[in-house]
Structures are given as C-alpha cells and as structure tokens.
Amino acid sequence: MSDERPEKPLPELRASDADRERVVERLRDAVAEGRIDMEEFEERLEAAYKSRTYAELEPLTRDLPSPTGPAARAAAVPGSAAEPWRGRVGGAGTSTTGVAVMSGFQRRGRWTVPARFDAVVFWGGGELDLREADFAEREVVINCVAIMGGIEITVPPGVELDVRGFGFMGAFDQRDSPGPPQPGAPRVVVTGFAFWGGVEVKVKHPKPPLGGPSFRKEL
C-alpha cells in the first residue's frame, strides 16, 4: 500500500477556485521558464478554468517539474493549504502616481502597488490592473480623481475590496464581487472624487504575463 494516497486529494473530489488558480500559477511559471509556449499555455489555461475535479486538473501540470522549496511545492499541489498570496505582500511600491491630462496612463503586469497610489485624469483615461501585482502593504489605498475622464481598476478574485468614492455628475462603479477574501489577501480601498467622469472597478481572473509593467506619464 502507498503512504502517499491519504495525503493527496481524491481524483473525484470537486476542485475549488483556489485549486484552479494554483494550477494556473504553475502554468504561468512554465511559460516564463520556456517549458511550454503561449499556444499550449492558452489551451491548458482554458482547460484549468473548465476543470471541475482534481482528476481533470492533475494532467495539466503532470509533465512539469515541481518548483523548488517546500513552500513552493506545497503551493503547486491542488488541495494543499498553502497561502495563495504568499510572497505577494510586502516591499516597496513600484510607483505612487499616475497622471493623465488629455492622455492616458497604465499600470499593469508585474508591479508593486504602494500603500497609497494617486490616480488623476483630466480629459483622459487611466488603467490600473492589479491581477499580476504585488502589494507593499496588507491594505492599499487607491485615491482617484477623475474629471471629465475615466479610471478603470481591475482586481483579481479573492481580495478584500472597499469602494467608497464620491461622484458628482459622475460615478464610482463596482461591477462585480471579488468573492470571499482568501487567506492572506490584501485589502484594496478605492476612494476619491469623480466629476463628469467615472471610476470603474472590475473583478477578473489573472491573465498570462505578456511582459513587464507598463509605466506612462509617471510623476
């Protein structure tokens, strides 16, 4: 008899969103390491999000080596109790301000959200994508000022989200719920003021990284 069987989830058991995200994270690492190409990554990514059981998830990473280190190995095993946000909270912010005057700015890809980020647009637009981001603190504040312009903020599922901005002939709009906060997940507070403009907060699953962060119009 094998000693490993009791430690592994039964193949017929239902996988959770966290289980699927751990597999997707390993697939992203495999792309960065050159083990699979983008076409194969997209095929496996689609299969991962459609998987309902551990039996469907397991083949997607069967031919990939486990990451080194006990914590990393635990995170790659579906059904493990590893913290999905391990290593993503703490450090210095990559940038603290985004300004767009009759133009636009973006922050996306791998970057570190500071404890406070100020986003200002006037007749322009700004995009803040936090799906691949790290966080300087357990709680970060994104202060938005949108005057005749718009700011779009995208967060991944599992964060704690608090949208409390004020709109005068404008709006702060939270389109989706991030779901129950995951263990160790950061708290994202979106506040500020919108005049003849808007701030829209979306919840989406992470995308494969296509490069480093994009910084424009930074002060």
N, CA, C and O of each residue as an XYZ file, in Angstrom:
876
protein
N       0.840     -1.207      0.000
C       0.000      0.000      0.000
C       0.868      1.247      0.000
O       1.949      1.249      0.588
N       0.409      2.304     -0.650
C       1.191      3.529     -0.749
C       0.902      4.427      0.440
O      -0.234      4.522      0.904
N       1.963      5.094      0.934
C       1.790      6.034      2.035
C       1.332      7.401      1.544
O       0.954      8.252      2.348
N       1.363      7.623      0.206
C       1.059      8.942     -0.320
C      -0.441      9.160     -0.513
O      -0.920     10.293     -0.480
N      -1.169      8.079     -0.714
C      -2.581      8.196     -1.070
C      -3.385      9.071     -0.115
O      -4.130      9.929     -0.589
N      -3.276      8.902      1.231
C      -4.090      9.708      2.129
C      -3.757     11.193      2.068
O      -4.590     12.025      2.428
N      -2.503     11.552      1.599
C      -2.098     12.935      1.591
C      -2.567     13.661      0.338
O      -2.506     14.890      0.286
N      -3.026     12.943     -0.660
C      -3.449     13.552     -1.912
C      -4.966     13.615     -1.985
O      -5.644     12.721     -1.479
N      -5.513     14.662     -2.608
C      -6.972     14.724     -2.749
C      -7.472     13.623     -3.674
O      -6.808     13.281     -4.653
N      -8.634     13.069     -3.368
C      -9.215     12.038     -4.211
C      -9.555     12.628     -5.572
O     -10.102     13.728     -5.642
N      -9.240     11.916     -6.664
C      -9.453     12.468     -8.011
C     -10.883     12.892     -8.280
O     -11.122     13.840     -9.028
N     -11.842     12.193     -7.671
C     -13.241     12.501     -7.979
C     -13.774     13.699     -7.198
O     -14.889     14.152     -7.454
N     -12.995     14.218     -6.253
C     -13.464     15.355     -5.473
C     -13.485     16.624     -6.318
O     -12.688     16.786     -7.242
N     -14.406     17.516     -5.985
C     -14.536     18.782     -6.699
C     -13.364     19.718     -6.352
O     -12.982     19.842     -5.188
N     -12.807     20.365     -7.369
C     -11.745     21.341     -7.166
C     -12.356     22.711     -6.862
O     -13.453     23.031     -7.320
N     -11.634     23.504     -6.087
C     -12.098     24.847     -5.748
C     -11.465     25.879     -6.682
O     -10.579     25.552     -7.471
N     -11.930     27.127     -6.583
C     -11.314     28.200     -7.364
C      -9.839     28.351     -7.001
O      -9.004     28.592     -7.872
N      -9.519     28.206     -5.707
C      -8.117     28.318     -5.284
C      -7.269     27.211     -5.895
O      -6.122     27.453     -6.269
N      -7.811     26.000     -6.005
C      -7.083     24.894     -6.640
C      -6.784     25.218     -8.102
O      -5.676     24.991     -8.588
N      -7.787     25.750     -8.788
C      -7.576     26.105    -10.201
C      -6.539     27.216    -10.344
O      -5.714     27.182    -11.257
N      -6.577     28.201     -9.445
C      -5.618     29.308     -9.519
C      -4.183     28.825     -9.268
O      -3.244     29.343     -9.873
N      -4.010     27.841     -8.383
C      -2.657     27.320     -8.134
C      -2.104     26.633     -9.374
O      -0.920     26.764     -9.684
N      -2.960     25.902    -10.082
C      -2.527     25.255    -11.321
C      -2.191     26.305    -12.376
O      -1.188     26.179    -13.080
N      -3.022     27.339    -12.489
C      -2.763     28.406    -13.458
C      -1.439     29.104    -13.146
O      -0.686     29.440    -14.061
N      -1.154     29.322    -11.878
C       0.108     29.963    -11.495
C       1.301     29.116    -11.917
O       2.318     29.646    -12.364
N       1.175     27.791    -11.774
C       2.278     26.912    -12.205
C       2.436     26.961    -13.720
O       3.556     26.911    -14.228
N       1.333     27.057    -14.436
C       1.407     27.158    -15.892
C       2.075     28.461    -16.310
O       2.839     28.489    -17.275
N       1.790     29.540    -15.588
C       2.451     30.809    -15.898
C       3.963     30.693    -15.709
O       4.743     31.185    -16.525
N       4.362     30.035    -14.624
C       5.790     29.832    -14.386
C       6.408     29.031    -15.524
O       7.527     29.308    -15.956
N       5.668     28.037    -16.004
C       6.192     27.192    -17.079
C       6.404     27.992    -18.363
O       7.356     27.740    -19.102
N       5.510     28.965    -18.632
C       5.696     29.839    -19.794
C       6.962     30.670    -19.623
O       7.774     30.776    -20.542
N       7.123     31.261    -18.430
C       8.296     32.097    -18.173
C       9.595     31.297    -18.254
O      10.635     31.833    -18.635
N       9.532     30.009    -17.895
C      10.723     29.156    -17.926
C      10.989     28.575    -19.305
O      12.014     27.927    -19.515
N      10.074     28.799    -20.253
C      10.250     28.271    -21.597
C       9.884     26.807    -21.741
O      10.283     26.172    -22.717
N       9.137     26.252    -20.798
C       8.767     24.830    -20.851
C       7.567     24.595    -21.770
O       7.460     23.539    -22.394
N       6.668     25.573    -21.854
C       5.540     25.482    -22.775
C       5.420     26.817    -23.499
O       5.816     27.856    -22.969
N       4.869     26.786    -24.720
C       4.703     28.026    -25.469
C       3.330     28.631    -25.163
O       2.520     28.031    -24.457
N       3.081     29.836    -25.709
C       1.851     30.538    -25.391
C       0.615     29.807    -25.909
O      -0.436     29.834    -25.270
N       0.738     29.155    -27.063
C      -0.416     28.431    -27.606
C      -0.824     27.298    -26.676
O      -2.005     27.103    -26.391
N       0.179     26.549    -26.205
C      -0.124     25.446    -25.291
C      -0.612     25.981    -23.950
O      -1.498     25.402    -23.321
N      -0.014     27.108    -23.518
C      -0.462     27.716    -22.262
C      -1.943     28.077    -22.325
O      -2.696     27.799    -21.391
N      -2.356     28.696    -23.425
C      -3.753     29.109    -23.558
C      -4.688     27.908    -23.558
O      -5.787     27.972    -23.007
N      -4.251     26.801    -24.183
C      -5.078     25.592    -24.186
C      -5.229     25.039    -22.769
O      -6.325     24.675    -22.343
N      -4.097     24.981    -22.043
C      -4.155     24.449    -20.674
C      -4.893     25.403    -19.737
O      -5.594     24.971    -18.822
N      -4.727     26.709    -19.975
C      -5.426     27.686    -19.146
C      -6.938     27.519    -19.267
O      -7.652     27.524    -18.265
N      -7.411     27.373    -20.483
C      -8.848     27.180    -20.707
C      -9.326     25.896    -20.032
O     -10.397     25.862    -19.425
N      -8.511     24.837    -20.146
C      -8.875     23.565    -19.525
C      -8.900     23.681    -18.003
O      -9.751     23.084    -17.343
N      -7.958     24.457    -17.449
C      -7.894     24.614    -15.993
C      -9.159     25.283    -15.461
O      -9.735     24.831    -14.471
N      -9.589     26.358    -16.117
C     -10.764     27.071    -15.633
C     -12.056     26.285    -15.860
O     -13.071     26.557    -15.219
N     -12.019     25.310    -16.772
C     -13.204     24.473    -17.009
C     -13.199     23.223    -16.125
O     -14.211     22.529    -16.032
N     -12.078     22.936    -15.484
C     -11.963     21.708    -14.687
C     -12.897     21.747    -13.482
O     -13.049     22.772    -12.817
N     -13.508     20.612    -13.226
C     -14.410     20.514    -12.082
C     -13.847     19.648    -10.960
O     -14.219     19.821     -9.799
N     -12.956     18.722    -11.294
C     -12.425     17.797    -10.294
C     -10.905     17.815    -10.326
O     -10.296     18.340    -11.258
N     -10.296     17.229     -9.287
C      -8.831     17.098     -9.239
C      -8.332     16.228    -10.391
O      -7.242     16.452    -10.918
N      -9.128     15.240    -10.777
C      -8.724     14.351    -11.872
C      -8.555     15.127    -13.178
O      -7.712     14.771    -14.000
N      -9.346     16.180    -13.376
C      -9.221     16.990    -14.581
C      -8.074     17.987    -14.479
O      -7.480     18.346    -15.496
N      -7.755     18.439    -13.272
C      -6.674     19.399    -13.078
C      -5.287     18.757    -13.144
O      -4.356     19.334    -13.706
N      -5.158     17.574    -12.572
C      -3.837     16.957    -12.395
C      -3.044     16.792    -13.687
O      -1.842     17.059    -13.672
N      -3.643     16.365    -14.816
C      -2.846     16.183    -16.041
C      -2.258     17.470    -16.599
O      -1.309     17.420    -17.381
N      -2.801     18.622    -16.216
C      -2.356     19.890    -16.791
C      -0.948     20.272    -16.347
O      -0.270     21.037    -17.033
N      -0.503     19.748    -15.208
C       0.853     20.042    -14.733
C       1.669     18.763    -14.517
O       2.754     18.812    -13.937
N       1.153     17.622    -14.980
C       1.812     16.336    -14.737
C       3.214     16.294    -15.332
O       4.115     15.697    -14.744
N       3.415     16.931    -16.510
C       4.708     16.872    -17.182
C       5.614     18.045    -16.823
O       6.648     18.248    -17.459
N       5.226     18.828    -15.791
C       6.035     19.969    -15.361
C       6.698     19.661    -14.024
O       6.051     19.123    -13.127
N       7.980     19.994    -13.878
C       8.646     19.751    -12.594
C       8.081     20.653    -11.515
O       7.627     21.764    -11.790
N       8.113     20.167    -10.292
C       7.632     20.979     -9.179
C       8.608     22.113     -8.920
O       9.814     21.936     -9.092
N       8.105     23.294     -8.504
C       9.006     24.369     -8.115
C       9.873     23.929     -6.941
O       9.481     23.051     -6.172
N      11.034     24.529     -6.803
C      11.928     24.168     -5.706
C      11.456     24.787     -4.409
O      10.803     25.830     -4.406
N      11.794     24.128     -3.291
C      11.446     24.648     -1.981
C      10.144     24.077     -1.482
O       9.206     23.915     -2.262
N      10.058     23.762     -0.180
C       8.852     23.154      0.377
C       7.609     24.007      0.197
O       6.550     23.481     -0.143
N       7.714     25.335      0.420
C       6.531     26.185      0.308
C       6.035     26.233     -1.125
O       4.831     26.185     -1.376
N       6.967     26.327     -2.065
C       6.573     26.390     -3.469
C       5.957     25.076     -3.911
O       4.979     25.066     -4.658
N       6.524     23.963     -3.453
C       5.957     22.665     -3.815
C       4.550     22.523     -3.269
O       3.666     21.999     -3.946
N       4.341     22.989     -2.046
C       3.014     22.883     -1.444
C       2.003     23.700     -2.223
O       0.857     23.282     -2.390
N       2.425     24.879     -2.706
C       1.502     25.731     -3.439
C       1.110     25.131     -4.771
O       0.047     25.452     -5.301
N       1.957     24.253     -5.331
C       1.672     23.677     -6.637
C       0.769     22.457     -6.553
O       0.304     21.966     -7.583
N       0.509     21.956     -5.347
C      -0.301     20.757     -5.180
C      -1.753     21.132     -5.001
O      -2.083     21.810     -4.028
N      -2.643     20.717     -5.900
C      -4.053     21.037     -5.722
C      -4.558     20.521     -4.387
O      -4.254     19.396     -3.992
N      -5.346     21.363     -3.677
C      -5.909     20.951     -2.408
C      -5.014     21.194     -1.221
O      -5.412     20.900     -0.094
N      -3.785     21.735     -1.428
C      -2.912     21.999     -0.294
C      -3.403     23.227      0.440
O      -4.218     23.989     -0.081
N      -2.908     23.418      1.654
C      -3.342     24.541      2.475
C      -2.416     25.736      2.335
O      -2.488     26.665      3.140
N      -1.551     25.736      1.335
C      -0.620     26.841      1.150
C      -1.373     28.145      0.903
O      -2.424     28.155      0.261
N      -0.838     29.215      1.407
C      -1.465     30.518      1.250
C      -1.274     31.025     -0.168
O      -0.134     31.200     -0.598
N      -2.353     31.267     -0.916
C      -2.195     31.684     -2.316
C      -1.530     33.039     -2.468
O      -1.004     33.340     -3.539
N      -1.535     33.876     -1.417
C      -0.931     35.199     -1.510
C       0.467     35.238     -0.898
O       1.027     36.316     -0.700
N       1.027     34.079     -0.600
C       2.364     34.029     -0.008
C       3.379     34.719     -0.925
O       3.443     34.429     -2.120
N       4.167     35.630     -0.355
C       5.210     36.300     -1.115
C       4.751     37.473     -1.946
O       5.571     38.100     -2.616
N       3.456     37.797     -1.929
C       2.950     38.895     -2.758
C       2.625     40.143     -1.951
O       2.192     41.145     -2.521
N       2.822     40.105     -0.648
C       2.567     41.261      0.198
C       3.849     41.636      0.929
O       4.452     40.808      1.611
N       4.259     42.895      0.780
C       5.468     43.379      1.421
C       6.472     43.896      0.409
O       6.657     43.303     -0.654
N       7.122     45.007      0.743
C       8.118     45.580     -0.155
C       7.807     47.025     -0.489
O       6.866     47.612      0.045
N       8.609     47.594     -1.383
C       8.443     48.990     -1.777
C       7.588     49.095     -3.027
O       7.675     48.253     -3.920
N       6.763     50.132     -3.086
C       5.919     50.347     -4.242
C       6.721     50.681     -5.484
O       7.733     51.379     -5.407
N       6.272     50.184     -6.630
C       6.954     50.459     -7.888
C       6.772     51.905     -8.299
O       7.737     52.548     -8.715
N       5.567     52.434     -8.196
C       5.284     53.836     -8.477
C       4.104     54.255     -7.625
O       3.313     53.419     -7.189
N       3.992     55.536     -7.392
C       2.967     56.016     -6.469
C       1.926     56.919     -7.122
O       0.921     57.252     -6.492
N       2.148     57.324     -8.381
C       1.261     58.296     -9.005
C       1.075     58.001    -10.485
O       2.021     57.626    -11.177
N      -0.147     58.172    -10.963
C      -0.429     58.126    -12.390
C      -1.264     59.330    -12.768
O      -2.316     59.565    -12.174
N      -0.808     60.103    -13.755
C      -1.497     61.333    -14.146
C      -1.729     61.320    -15.655
O      -0.821     61.005    -16.424
N      -2.930     61.658    -16.069
C      -3.246     61.752    -17.494
C      -4.030     63.028    -17.742
O      -5.153     63.173    -17.258
N      -3.445     63.956    -18.496
C      -4.114     65.186    -18.891
C      -4.268     65.155    -20.410
O      -3.295     65.316    -21.147
N      -5.490     64.947    -20.864
C      -5.774     64.762    -22.283
C      -4.889     63.659    -22.868
O      -4.405     63.761    -23.995
N      -4.693     62.617    -22.085
C      -3.848     61.482    -22.489
C      -4.245     60.280    -21.632
O      -5.359     60.236    -21.111
N      -3.351     59.312    -21.482
C      -3.664     58.134    -20.689
C      -2.454     57.600    -19.962
O      -1.318     57.925    -20.307
N      -2.697     56.779    -18.956
C      -1.618     56.073    -18.272
C      -2.062     54.657    -17.968
O      -3.257     54.367    -17.912
N      -1.087     53.771    -17.770
C      -1.362     52.371    -17.451
C      -0.384     51.875    -16.398
O       0.785     52.262    -16.373
N      -0.887     51.015    -15.540
C      -0.045     50.233    -14.644
C      -0.588     48.811    -14.734
O      -1.715     48.552    -14.312
N       0.188     47.904    -15.270
C      -0.278     46.530    -15.403
C       0.911     45.597    -15.482
O       2.056     46.046    -15.549
N       0.648     44.309    -15.475
C       1.732     43.339    -15.441
C       2.262     43.184    -14.022
O       1.514     43.323    -13.055
N       3.549     42.897    -13.902
C       4.160     42.717    -12.587
C       4.659     44.062    -12.069
O       5.631     44.614    -12.583
N       3.991     44.576    -11.058
C       4.420     45.795    -10.389
C       3.969     45.705     -8.945
O       3.176     44.831     -8.597
N       4.466     46.600     -8.099
C       4.119     46.573     -6.684
C       3.273     47.782     -6.349
O       3.718     48.920     -6.496
N       2.052     47.539     -5.899
C       1.131     48.612     -5.531
C       1.595     49.206     -4.199
O       1.758     48.468     -3.227
N       1.809     50.515     -4.133
C       2.256     51.119     -2.873
C       1.118     51.184     -1.863
O      -0.026     50.864     -2.187
N       1.433     51.600     -0.633
C       0.398     51.744      0.396
C      -0.669     52.742     -0.044
O      -1.843     52.595      0.297
N      -0.250     53.774     -0.814
C      -1.207     54.735     -1.372
C      -0.785     55.063     -2.801
O       0.366     55.414     -3.060
N      -1.738     54.942     -3.721
C      -1.495     55.292     -5.116
C      -2.501     56.371     -5.506
O      -3.702     56.210     -5.293
N      -2.007     57.478     -6.080
C      -2.865     58.573     -6.510
C      -3.009     58.539     -8.023
O      -2.022     58.614     -8.755
N      -4.248     58.426     -8.483
C      -4.548     58.395     -9.919
C      -5.382     59.623    -10.269
O      -6.455     59.838     -9.706
N      -4.874     60.431    -11.210
C      -5.545     61.672    -11.588
C      -5.711     61.712    -13.104
O      -4.738     61.555    -13.841
N      -6.936     61.919    -13.569
C      -7.177     62.064    -15.010
C      -8.027     63.300    -15.258
O      -8.977     63.574    -14.524
N      -7.672     64.047    -16.310
C      -8.430     65.206    -16.753
C      -8.536     65.120    -18.262
O      -7.534     65.244    -18.966
N      -9.758     64.907    -18.767
C      -9.953     64.672    -20.188
C      -9.038     63.541    -20.662
O      -8.419     63.638    -21.722
N      -8.959     62.497    -19.890
C      -8.089     61.391    -20.259
C      -8.553     60.116    -19.590
O      -9.674     60.041    -19.085
N      -7.693     59.114    -19.587
C      -8.060     57.830    -19.006
C      -6.878     57.160    -18.338
O      -5.726     57.362    -18.720
N      -7.186     56.360    -17.334
C      -6.146     55.613    -16.636
C      -6.568     54.170    -16.425
O      -7.749     53.881    -16.233
N      -5.601     53.271    -16.461
C      -5.867     51.844    -16.253
C      -4.932     51.299    -15.184
O      -3.712     51.413    -15.302
N      -5.504     50.710    -14.146
C      -4.740     50.054    -13.090
C      -5.156     48.593    -13.044
O      -6.294     48.283    -12.695
N      -4.248     47.698    -13.392
C      -4.535     46.267    -13.392
C      -3.718     45.631    -12.276
O      -2.489     45.605    -12.332
N      -4.410     45.118    -11.259
C      -3.748     44.559    -10.078
C      -3.674     43.038    -10.110
O      -3.266     42.428     -9.122
N      -4.055     42.415    -11.209
C      -4.149     40.951    -11.228
C      -2.795     40.271    -11.089
O      -2.708     39.203    -10.482
N      -1.737     40.863    -11.636
C      -0.405     40.268    -11.534
C       0.472     41.031    -10.542
O       1.666     40.758    -10.427
N      -0.121     41.985     -9.826
C       0.666     42.884     -8.985
C       0.980     42.274     -7.621
O       0.276     41.390     -7.132
N       2.066     42.780     -7.024
C       2.360     42.563     -5.615
C       1.863     43.787     -4.850
O       1.498     44.796     -5.453
N       1.850     43.693     -3.517
C       1.298     44.764     -2.700
C       2.280     45.119     -1.586
O       2.760     44.245     -0.864
N       2.573     46.416     -1.459
C       3.540     46.855     -0.463
C       3.036     46.611      0.958
O       3.822     46.305      1.854
N       1.738     46.745      1.162
C       1.136     46.583      2.485
C      -0.071     45.668      2.389
O      -0.594     45.412      1.305
N      -0.501     45.181      3.543
C      -1.711     44.356      3.569
C      -2.932     45.159      3.147
O      -3.871     44.598      2.582
N      -2.937     46.468      3.413
C      -4.008     47.339      2.941
C      -3.416     48.435      2.077
O      -2.477     49.118      2.484
N      -3.965     48.602      0.886
C      -3.523     49.669     -0.009
C      -4.717     50.544     -0.354
O      -5.852     50.074     -0.438
N      -4.433     51.838     -0.553
C      -5.477     52.804     -0.885
C      -5.183     53.368     -2.266
O      -4.077     53.842     -2.525
N      -6.175     53.317     -3.156
C      -6.064     53.924     -4.475
C      -6.988     55.130     -4.491
O      -8.212     54.992     -4.511
N      -6.386     56.312     -4.483
C      -7.139     57.555     -4.453
C      -7.290     58.085     -5.875
O      -6.299     58.387     -6.539
N      -8.524     58.196     -6.335
C      -8.804     58.557     -7.727
C      -9.444     59.931     -7.823
O     -10.347     60.265     -7.055
N      -8.966     60.723     -8.777
C      -9.607     61.991     -9.132
C      -9.845     61.934    -10.637
O      -8.898     61.959    -11.423
N     -11.108     61.859    -11.032
C     -11.467     61.737    -12.443
C     -12.346     62.920    -12.829
O     -13.493     63.011    -12.392
N     -11.813     63.823    -13.644
C     -12.541     64.996    -14.098
C     -12.695     64.909    -15.613
O     -11.722     65.031    -16.356
N     -13.915     64.698    -16.051
C     -14.200     64.539    -17.472
C     -13.303     63.460    -18.082
O     -12.800     63.598    -19.198
N     -13.122     62.404    -17.331
C     -12.297     61.289    -17.779
C     -12.653     60.047    -16.995
O     -13.570     60.076    -16.173
N     -11.948     58.963    -17.233
C     -12.277     57.708    -16.566
C     -11.062     56.955    -16.090
O      -9.985     57.050    -16.678
N     -11.241     56.204    -15.018
C     -10.200     55.340    -14.471
C     -10.787     53.939    -14.339
O     -11.859     53.762    -13.761
N     -10.088     52.957    -14.871
C     -10.523     51.564    -14.782
C      -9.551     50.790    -13.893
O      -8.342     50.806    -14.123
N     -10.083     50.118    -12.884
C      -9.276     49.342    -11.947
C      -9.729     47.892    -12.023
O     -10.918     47.603    -11.889
N      -8.789     46.980    -12.237
C      -9.105     45.550    -12.310
C      -8.387     44.824    -11.192
O      -7.170     44.948    -11.050
N      -9.128     44.066    -10.395
C      -8.551     43.306     -9.285
C      -8.845     41.820     -9.483
O      -9.820     41.469    -10.148
N      -8.015     40.943     -8.915
C      -8.289     39.511     -9.028
C      -9.294     39.054     -7.984
O      -9.486     39.734     -6.976
N      -9.940     37.914     -8.206
C     -10.821     37.365     -7.171
C     -10.029     37.071     -5.902
O      -8.839     36.762     -5.949
N     -10.721     37.175     -4.764
C     -10.092     36.799     -3.506
C      -9.562     37.939     -2.681
O      -9.263     37.751     -1.502
N      -9.430     39.161     -3.279
C      -9.004     40.294     -2.478
C     -10.195     40.832     -1.691
O     -11.346     40.536     -2.011
N      -9.910     41.624     -0.660
C     -10.969     42.330      0.062
C     -11.095     43.712     -0.577
O     -10.120     44.463     -0.620
N     -12.265     44.048     -1.066
C     -12.455     45.258     -1.857
C     -13.417     46.209     -1.158
O     -14.490     45.808     -0.707
N     -13.014     47.484     -1.074
C     -13.839     48.514     -0.440
C     -13.851     49.738     -1.363
O     -12.864     50.468     -1.449
N     -14.976     49.952     -2.052
C     -15.119     51.082     -2.970
C     -15.980     52.134     -2.291
O     -17.142     51.887     -1.970
N     -15.395     53.322     -2.073
C     -16.116     54.334     -1.295
C     -15.993     55.737     -1.883
O     -16.198     56.707     -1.153
N     -15.673     55.890     -3.152
C     -15.513     57.202     -3.763
C     -16.828     57.930     -3.928
O     -17.902     57.340     -3.807
N     -16.731     59.243     -4.210
C     -17.900     60.103     -4.364
C     -17.945     60.653     -5.779
O     -16.937     61.136     -6.295
N     -19.116     60.582     -6.407
C     -19.280     61.106     -7.745
C     -20.275     62.253     -7.787
O     -21.375     62.145     -7.245
N     -19.891     63.363     -8.436
C     -20.785     64.493     -8.665
C     -20.954     64.632    -10.171
O     -20.037     65.063    -10.871
N     -22.122     64.268    -10.659
C     -22.341     64.113    -12.098
C     -21.323     63.122    -12.668
O     -20.867     63.238    -13.806
N     -20.996     62.157    -11.835
C     -20.064     61.102    -12.187
C     -20.350     59.910    -11.299
O     -21.345     59.915    -10.573
N     -19.507     58.887    -11.334
C     -19.834     57.681    -10.573
C     -18.596     56.864    -10.229
O     -17.595     56.878    -10.945
N     -18.697     56.150     -9.105
C     -17.773     55.087     -8.738
C     -18.563     53.790     -8.857
O     -19.521     53.575     -8.115
N     -18.168     52.935     -9.777
C     -18.969     51.766    -10.118
C     -18.165     50.489     -9.868
O     -17.119     50.271    -10.479
N     -18.668     49.655     -8.964
C     -18.081     48.329     -8.741
C     -18.971     47.317     -9.434
O     -20.106     47.090     -9.015
N     -18.452     46.701    -10.507
C     -19.285     45.844    -11.352
C     -19.468     44.441    -10.788
O     -20.523     43.834    -10.973
N     -18.444     43.915    -10.097
C     -18.510     42.520     -9.653
C     -18.034     42.415     -8.212
O     -17.438     43.340     -7.661
N     -18.314     41.269     -7.623
C     -17.812     40.970     -6.292
C     -16.577     40.077     -6.394
O     -16.572     39.125     -7.174
N     -15.523     40.370     -5.614
C     -14.336     39.517     -5.654
C     -14.513     38.197     -4.914
O     -13.606     37.365     -4.909
N     -15.667     37.998     -4.292
C     -15.911     36.768     -3.550
C     -15.304     36.826     -2.159
O     -14.757     37.857     -1.766
N     -15.393     35.733     -1.408
C     -14.836     35.719     -0.056
C     -13.328     35.974     -0.099
O     -12.636     35.419     -0.952
N     -12.807     36.810      0.813
C     -11.360     37.065      0.838
C     -10.568     35.779      1.085
O     -10.927     34.975      1.946
N      -9.500     35.596      0.329
C      -8.629     34.444      0.515
C      -7.677     34.698      1.679
O      -7.410     35.852      2.013
N      -7.156     33.632      2.307
C      -6.203     33.817      3.414
C      -4.991     34.631      2.971
O      -4.351     34.314      1.969
N      -4.687     35.677      3.724
C      -3.524     36.495      3.425
C      -3.717     37.502      2.323
O      -2.770     38.208      1.979
N      -4.924     37.603      1.741
C      -5.154     38.516      0.623
C      -5.131     39.961      1.103
O      -5.507     40.239      2.242
N      -4.697     40.878      0.253
C      -4.675     42.294      0.637
C      -6.067     42.905      0.609
O      -6.996     42.354      0.018
N      -6.187     44.040      1.253
C      -7.421     44.832      1.229
C      -7.170     46.033      0.325
O      -6.223     46.789      0.541
N      -8.015     46.209     -0.683
C      -7.869     47.299     -1.648
C      -9.004     48.294     -1.424
O     -10.177     47.968     -1.603
N      -8.636     49.511     -1.029
C      -9.613     50.573     -0.794
C      -9.547     51.540     -1.972
O      -8.488     52.095     -2.264
N     -10.669     51.742     -2.643
C     -10.753     52.678     -3.771
C     -11.588     53.866     -3.318
O     -12.755     53.711     -2.959
N     -10.989     55.050     -3.335
C     -11.674     56.242     -2.875
C     -11.367     57.392     -3.813
O     -10.622     57.233     -4.780
N     -11.949     58.568     -3.522
C     -11.650     59.732     -4.339
C     -12.904     60.458     -4.808
O     -13.946     60.419     -4.154
N     -12.778     61.130     -5.968
C     -13.822     62.030     -6.445
C     -13.903     61.962     -7.966
O     -12.884     61.942     -8.655
N     -15.134     61.926     -8.479
C     -15.347     61.914     -9.920
C     -16.327     63.024    -10.293
O     -17.424     63.105     -9.741
N     -15.918     63.889    -11.248
C     -16.753     64.981    -11.718
C     -16.862     64.871    -13.231
O     -15.867     64.992    -13.945
N     -18.095     64.637    -13.719
C     -18.296     64.398    -15.143
C     -17.348     63.301    -15.628
O     -16.839     63.350    -16.748
N     -17.129     62.339    -14.787
C     -16.233     61.240    -15.128
C     -16.609     60.025    -14.308
O     -17.634     60.022    -13.627
N     -15.786     58.999    -14.369
C     -16.134     57.795    -13.638
C     -14.937     56.947    -13.285
O     -13.893     56.999    -13.936
N     -15.114     56.161    -12.231
C     -14.132     55.169    -11.803
C     -14.845     53.823    -11.803
O     -15.847     53.645    -11.111
N     -14.328     52.882    -12.577
C     -14.958     51.570    -12.705
C     -14.027     50.504    -12.148
O     -12.859     50.427    -12.529
N     -14.551     49.680    -11.243
C     -13.771     48.617    -10.630
C     -14.309     47.274    -11.114
O     -15.489     46.968    -10.946
N     -13.421     46.473    -11.721
C     -13.805     45.171    -12.253
C     -13.063     44.065    -11.515
O     -11.979     44.277    -10.970
N     -13.668     42.883    -11.508
C     -13.030     41.694    -10.946
C     -12.850     40.682    -12.067
O     -13.825     40.244    -12.677
N     -11.602     40.311    -12.338
C     -11.318     39.341    -13.392
C     -10.203     38.415    -12.938
O      -9.367     38.784    -12.113
N     -10.201     37.206    -13.487
C      -9.119     36.278    -13.221
C      -7.842     36.772    -13.887
O      -7.900     37.458    -14.907
N      -6.686     36.428    -13.316
C      -5.414     36.883    -13.898
C      -5.226     36.385    -15.318
O      -5.730     35.328    -15.700
N      -4.484     37.175    -16.094
C      -4.107     36.800    -17.446
C      -2.647     36.370    -17.445
O      -1.913     36.706    -16.515
N      -2.207     35.638    -18.461
C      -0.793     35.298    -18.551
C       0.040     36.551    -18.731
O      -0.354     37.436    -19.490
N       1.201     36.661    -18.046
C       2.023     37.852    -18.200
C       2.599     37.947    -19.605
O       3.173     36.982    -20.112
N       2.450     39.096    -20.229
C       2.965     39.303    -21.575
C       4.161     40.240    -21.579
O       4.570     40.716    -22.637
N       4.720     40.506    -20.421
C       5.845     41.411    -20.311
C       5.807     42.115    -18.977
O       4.974     41.804    -18.127
N       6.687     43.043    -18.792
C       6.774     43.762    -17.538
C       5.689     44.812    -17.416
O       4.845     44.935    -18.304
N       5.696     45.584    -16.311
C       4.704     46.618    -16.117
C       4.868     47.735    -17.117
O       5.967     48.004    -17.603
N       3.759     48.382    -17.417
C       3.785     49.494    -18.365
C       3.621     50.782    -17.574
O       2.622     50.952    -16.875
N       4.589     51.695    -17.672
C       4.560     52.941    -16.944
C       4.521     54.108    -17.930
O       5.407     54.246    -18.774
N       3.508     54.930    -17.820
C       3.411     56.089    -18.687
C       2.964     57.294    -17.872
O       2.214     57.157    -16.906
N       3.424     58.458    -18.263
C       3.024     59.719    -17.641
C       3.218     59.671    -16.139
O       2.364     60.141    -15.387
N       4.321     59.113    -15.698
C       4.534     58.973    -14.250
C       5.220     60.196    -13.695
O       6.145     60.734    -14.304
N       4.758     60.641    -12.518
C       5.396     61.751    -11.830
C       6.169     61.228    -10.635
O       6.788     62.008     -9.911
